[in-house]
Amino acid sequence: MALGEFEQLILFALARRGGEAASVEIGIEIETGAGRVVSPGAVYTALERMEARGLIESWIGDATPARGGRRRREYRLLPAGARQLRESHDTMKRMASGTSATLARLAAERGR
């Protein structure tokens, strides 16, 4: 099954964080990297869906003083998820190859 845009953003966020992160960190990474505000609920839903597909795994981490002694769920990018993300990224790069001049021209025409 192909990755959707939001799933790609989540997997890229995990990869940017070294392959492991909590959901809050994933959301922050998407906001800073993609300039897109995401709701925590949307992130959780996508993470659950991707875990069921075997693209990521999760576990309950240790309690931290910063969270008042509460534990948080951590997520890890699995090899299957990394492969799917790489395939998706490679496909987009192939499709985008050679389109820069056309896109620039069309964007300029529309701006008139």
Contacts in CASP RR format, 6 or more apart in sequence:
PFRMAT RR
TARGET T0000
AUTHOR 0000-0000-0000
METHOD contacts of the structure
MODEL  1
MALGEFEQLILFALARRGGEAASVEIGIEIETGAGRVVSPGAVYTALERM
EARGLIESWIGDATPARGGRRRREYRLLPAGARQLRESHDTMKRMASGTS
ATLARLAAERGR
1 53 0 8 1.000
2 88 0 8 1.000
3 11 0 8 1.000
3 84 0 8 1.000
3 85 0 8 1.000
3 88 0 8 1.000
6 38 0 8 1.000
6 42 0 8 1.000
6 46 0 8 1.000
7 46 0 8 1.000
7 49 0 8 1.000
7 50 0 8 1.000
7 55 0 8 1.000
8 85 0 8 1.000
8 88 0 8 1.000
8 89 0 8 1.000
9 30 0 8 1.000
9 34 0 8 1.000
9 36 0 8 1.000
9 38 0 8 1.000
10 26 0 8 1.000
10 30 0 8 1.000
10 43 0 8 1.000
10 46 0 8 1.000
10 47 0 8 1.000
10 50 0 8 1.000
11 50 0 8 1.000
11 55 0 8 1.000
11 56 0 8 1.000
11 77 0 8 1.000
11 81 0 8 1.000
11 82 0 8 1.000
11 84 0 8 1.000
11 85 0 8 1.000
12 29 0 8 1.000
12 85 0 8 1.000
13 21 0 8 1.000
13 25 0 8 1.000
13 26 0 8 1.000
13 27 0 8 1.000
13 29 0 8 1.000
13 30 0 8 1.000
14 20 0 8 1.000
14 21 0 8 1.000
14 26 0 8 1.000
14 56 0 8 1.000
14 75 0 8 1.000
14 76 0 8 1.000
14 77 0 8 1.000
15 77 0 8 1.000
15 82 0 8 1.000
15 85 0 8 1.000
16 29 0 8 1.000
16 33 0 8 1.000
17 25 0 8 1.000
17 26 0 8 1.000
17 29 0 8 1.000
19 76 0 8 1.000
19 77 0 8 1.000
20 74 0 8 1.000
20 75 0 8 1.000
20 76 0 8 1.000
20 77 0 8 1.000
21 29 0 8 1.000
21 74 0 8 1.000
21 75 0 8 1.000
22 72 0 8 1.000
22 73 0 8 1.000
22 74 0 8 1.000
22 75 0 8 1.000
23 40 0 8 1.000
23 43 0 8 1.000
23 44 0 8 1.000
23 47 0 8 1.000
23 73 0 8 1.000
23 75 0 8 1.000
24 40 0 8 1.000
24 72 0 8 1.000
26 43 0 8 1.000
26 47 0 8 1.000
26 75 0 8 1.000
27 38 0 8 1.000
27 40 0 8 1.000
27 43 0 8 1.000
30 36 0 8 1.000
30 38 0 8 1.000
30 43 0 8 1.000
31 37 0 8 1.000
31 38 0 8 1.000
47 56 0 8 1.000
47 58 0 8 1.000
47 75 0 8 1.000
50 56 0 8 1.000
50 81 0 8 1.000
51 57 0 8 1.000
51 58 0 8 1.000
51 75 0 8 1.000
54 78 0 8 1.000
54 80 0 8 1.000
54 81 0 8 1.000
55 77 0 8 1.000
55 78 0 8 1.000
55 80 0 8 1.000
55 81 0 8 1.000
55 84 0 8 1.000
56 75 0 8 1.000
56 76 0 8 1.000
56 77 0 8 1.000
56 78 0 8 1.000
56 81 0 8 1.000
57 75 0 8 1.000
57 76 0 8 1.000
57 78 0 8 1.000
58 73 0 8 1.000
58 74 0 8 1.000
58 75 0 8 1.000
58 76 0 8 1.000
59 73 0 8 1.000
59 74 0 8 1.000
59 76 0 8 1.000
60 71 0 8 1.000
60 72 0 8 1.000
60 73 0 8 1.000
60 74 0 8 1.000
61 71 0 8 1.000
61 72 0 8 1.000
61 73 0 8 1.000
61 74 0 8 1.000
62 71 0 8 1.000
63 69 0 8 1.000
63 70 0 8 1.000
63 71 0 8 1.000
64 70 0 8 1.000
64 71 0 8 1.000
64 72 0 8 1.000
77 85 0 8 1.000
END
